[in-house]
């Protein structure tokens, strides 16, 4: 039971990070309407990649919990 609880804490942390990144991506996407610099594009791309990696980690953690 201890192992399950530890994994669910990890899952919760990943989900919180994903939510945070989602909000940042939405905010930067909105800001990109005014700021079309390559720097803002690079930052947005990096955040989206990080968000996708976190999403994949969440899926992996959920698969581990169900097994």
ABEGO torsion letter per residue (X at the ends): XAAAAAAAAAAAAAAAAAAAAAAAAAAAAAAAAABABAAAAAAAAAAAAAAAAAAAAAAAAAAAAAX
